[in-house]
Amino acid sequence: MTGMTDQAPTRFPGLAGVQRILAVSSCKGGVGKSTTAVNTALALARYGLRVGLLDADVYGPSLPTLLRPEETTLYQSEEGLIQPLDVLNLKVMSFGWIDPEQNRGAAILRGPMVSQVVSQLATRVYWGELDYLVIDFPPGTGDIQLTLTQQLPIDAAIIVTTPQNLSFVDVVKGIQMFDTVKVPTVAVVENMSYFQCGSCGEKQRIFGEGARERLVQQFGFQHTFEIPLDPRLSQMSDEGTPLIASLPEDPISQLYYELAEKVHGEITRLQQENPGIPTLSYNVGQNCEMTYPDGRIIEIPPLDLRYACRCAACVSEYTGEQLLKKEDLDPDVYPTEILPVGQYAASVKWSDDHRSSIYPYDYLEERFVKS
């Protein structure tokens, strides 16, 4: 892995030495988000990086179950900052260690109070010098999540989901939340993706499939990962020794190493002055233009771009059949608004009131240049 870049100064002294902040998020509970967060943090640490892990869930903190530090007594510095705990070469903190009696009072805290507690938990811990602070977000897209994304200089996000098509809608909400606060989603992890038969090796898609493929098609994500349904993941997590710490050479551990490497590489790319991300634009009466930082321009007629939409109304999500007929379109259709979606796609609203066109840049280049 390459070295870190300098982080901009922060107004929170406890975060002054943190170079990058990575959010791990999901829009619903029970999808394995915390397991992903802890194994990703451990994978980053095994590459020689200095890593901290913050459990930002006040209602149901998971970190005290997933990790078992030998010393759980908390100390404050002279400046009043909390010293994080140390375990498995990570610096860690959770509300579960601040209030170990099953989080007394946490369940009756109202939303604003919880947001304040989470904010203090993130900013009043003295993390020291870290290459990465991984934040295990609470599930959802509400006040707590917005407080964290607005207050902290978060560099990127990983979104965790499950295989069901129903999960697709929830993932889109998460992507939109992070886009609103200019945090790029750099990877999607699909947990419980399949069960691999121990005798024949066949992959059985117990919970269905299709959500990950739709995310790749509609948003152009280059880094998506399928984590299998394996009882060892939950068993070792419950025992306080995550799989990657217990079985570092296991094939599932290798998936987390790959996730950590891809995420680190993507964040490094995005922090460069010229990350190579194109822009899509339209001038009235002319073609749409996809412009690259090196000056290269791909011209796309508006009618052709509208016809290239791959949303569920235009292309069958089950068969891939083209539902939209080009002859049914207004030949003078044009974009009324173009907005970036993450780092890989653009969203276009159209003069014919079609509002759900999302175009991955790679897809546009493949369709209008290489074909």
N, C-alpha and C positions, 0 to 999 in steps of 0.2 A: 504494500500500500504506500501511497505517496504521503508526504508530510502534511501537516495542518497549515491552513492559512490563518492570518491574524483576525481575531474577532473584533468588531467595533466595540468601543467602550460602552459599558452598560451602567445604568443608574443604580443597579443593585450591587453593593459591594460583595455579597456572597457569590455572585456569578461573574465577578471580574476576571477570573482565571479560566472561565469556560470558553472554549473556542467554538464549539458547535452544539446546537440543541436539536435533538431528533425526537419528534412526537410519534408515539405508537397509539393508534386510535381505532375505534370501531363504533358503529352506530347502535349496536345492541350488545347486551351482555351475553356471556356464555359461549363466545365464539373462539376463545383461546387467545385473547389479546394479551393478557398478562404473561402467559407462557411464551408468546412470541417476543414480548418486550425483554424478558429476562434472558432468554436464549440468544437474542440478538445482541444484547449488551455483553454477555459472556463471549460471544463470537468476536465482537470488536476488541475486547480486552485480550483475547488470545492472539490477535495480530500485533500485540505490543502497544496498543493505544491505552491511554489513561481514560477510564470510563466511570461515570456515575449513573445511578439509576434511581429515579424518583417515582414513587407510587403516589399518584395524584388523586386517587379514589378515597374519599373520606367515608362514604357510606359503606363500602365493602373493600377495604384494603387487602390486597392479595400477597404483597411482598413478604410479610412475616411468615406466611405459609411456604412460599416458594424458596426462601433463603433463610438460613439459621445462623446468624452471626454468633460467635462465642460470647461476645460482650454486647449487651443491648442497653446498657446505661448511657443516657445521653448527657453530654456536657456542653456548656456554653463558653464561647470565647469572651475575652474582655470587652469585645464590641457588642456582645449580646447575641451573636450568631450561633446557631446549633451546629455542632460537629457531626458529620455523617458517620454512620457505622461502616465497618470494613468486613467484607466477606468475599471469598473467591476472587480476590484481586479487583473487586468493585467497591466504590463508595456508594452507600445506599441510604435511603431515607423513606419512611412511610409514617402516616398518621397512626398506624397500628402499633408502632413503637413509642409514639408520644403518649398514647392512651391505650396501654396494653390490655386493660380489662374489657376486651371486646368493644373498644371504642365507646366508652361511656358518653352518652349524650349525642353521639354522631347521628343517630337515626332520627332525632327530633330537631336537628338544625334546619332552618329554612334556607331557601336558595341563596339569598345575599350573604348569609352568615357562612355557608359552605364555601362560596366563592372567595370570601375573605380568608378563611382558614387555608384553602388551597393556595391562594396567592402568597400567604405568609410562609407556607411550607416550601414553596418553590424559591422564594427570595430571601428567606431568613436562615438558610442553611449555608455554611461556609464550605463550598465544594473544593476550593483550592484550584490547583492547575489540572484541568481536564481537557482531553481532546474531544470527548463527547459527553454530554449529559442526555441520557435517554429518559424521556418522560412517558410513563404508562398512564395515558389519559383515562379518566372514567368514561364509560360508554355514553354515547349520545352526542347531540350537537347543541346543547343548551348554554346557560349562563356560565357554568364552570369552564367549559371548553373555550368559549369566546373570551373569558377573562384571561385564561392562560395564553391564548394565541395573540391577544392584543397587548398584554404586558411584557411578554418574553420575546426575545429575538430568536424565534424558532426558525431554523434553517430549512427543515424538510419534514415530511410526514410519511409514515407507513400506515396503510389502512388494512385492517384484518377483517376477513369475512368468511363465509362458509359457502358450499357449492350451490345452494338453492337459488333459483331465479328470483325468489322473493328478496334475497339478500342484495340483489343488484340495485334495487331502489334505495336501500339503506346506504350502500357504498357511495352512490351518486350524491346523497345528502352530505356525506363526509367530505367528498371531493369539493363540493360547492362551498362548504364551510371554510375549508382551508384556502380555496381560491379567493374567497371574499377578503381574507386577511393577508393575501399574497404569500401564502406558504405552499410551495410545490409538493404534490404527492409524488414520491419517487419510486414507490413499490407497493404492490398489493399482494397480500398473503392470504391464500385460501386454505384455511384449516379444515381438518376432517374431509379432505378432498376425496380420498378413496381408502379402501381397506385392501391390503395386499395379502393374498392367500399364502400362508406359510409353506404349504406343500407344493402348489403349482405355480405360485408367483403371479397369478392373475390379479389384476386390479379391479376391484368391485366398487362401483360408484354408489354406495349405499344411500347417500343423501342427494342423489341427482347430480347433474352437471349443467354447465352452460353459462353460469354467472361470470366466471373468469374470462371465458372467450368473448363474451359481450363487452366486458370492460376493455379488453385489448382492441376489439374492433371499433368501439365508439370513442375511446379516449386515446388509443395509441400507446398504452403503457408498454414500455420495453422490458420492465422487470416485474414479472409476476411469478409467484411460487406456490406450488402445491405441496402442502404438508399432509402426510397420510394420517389416517386414524390409527393410532398405535397406543395400546394401553400403558406402555412404559412412559409415555410423555406425562400423563396425569399421575401415574404412580410415583414416579421420581419427583415430580413437582410437589406432591403431597408430603413426600419425605424430606423436602427441603434441599434436595440435590438435583437440580435440573439436568435433563438428559445430556446436554452438551458438556456439563461438568463431570458427569459420571461415565459417559461413553463418548469421548471426543472423536473417536474414529468411526462411529456408527454412521450409516448412510444418511439418517435424518439429521445428525449433527452437521454433516457436510452441506446439507441444504441451508442451515443457518449460517455457516461460514460463507456460502455463496451469496446469501441475502446481505450479510454484513459487507462483503466486498463490493457488491453492486451498488448498495446504498452509499457507501463511502465514495466510490468512484463517481456516482451521479452528483453528489453534493459538491465534490471537488470540481467537476465540470461546470456546474451552475455558478460557482463562485469565481470562475474565470471572467476576465473582462469581456471576452467574446465567446460565449458558450455554444454558438452555432445554432441558436434557436431562430427560426424564421418568423416573419410576421405576415398576416393575411390582411389585405386592404382592398378597398373599392372606391373608385372615383366615378361620380355620376356620368353615365353615358359611355363608360369604358369597360375594359375587362377587369376582373379581379386579379390581384397580383400577390403572389407569395414571394417575399423578398428575404434573402439570406444575408447574414452579416457580411459575407464576402462580396456582396453586390450582385450576386446571381438572382435573376427574376424569372419566375414561372408565371405566364399569363394564362388565365382560365376564364373563358366566357361565362357570365353569370348563369345562363340557362344550363350549361353543362355542369356547373358546380351545384346548382339546385337539384339536378337529376342524380347527382352522385351521392346524395344524402342516404345514409344507411340506418336511419332511425327505424323503430318498429312500424311506423306508419308507411314507410317507403319500401322497406325490405322485410320479408317475413323472418322473424327471429327464430323460427323453428325449421324452415326449409331453405332459407336463403334466397327464396324466389323474389324477383323484383316486382313489387306491387305497384309502384308508381310508373305511370306511362308518360313518356316524354311528350307525346302529342297532346296530353291533357294539361300540360303546363302552359302558363302565360309566356309566350316567347320573349316578352319584355320584362320578365321577373328580375328583380335585383335585390341585393342585400340592403337592409335598413339599419343593421347594426352588426358589427363583428367584434367579438371579445375573445381574448385568450382563455383557454381552459388548461390549467396546469402548465406544463412545459412541452406538451406533445401535441396539442390540438387547439382548434379554434371553434367557437360557437357562432353560428350565423342566424340572425332573424331575417325573414324574407318579406318582400312586399305582398306576397300572397297569403300572409298571416301564418305561415309555417314557422314554428318557433323552436324546433328541437333538433336542428341540424348541428351535429358535432363532427368536425373533420380532423382526424389525426394528420399531422403534416406528412408523415411517411406514406400514408395512404394517398394523399393528394399527389405526392411526387411519383409514386408508383403508377397511379392512374393516368396522370396527365403528361408524364415525361417518358417513363420507361416502357409503357405499353405500346 
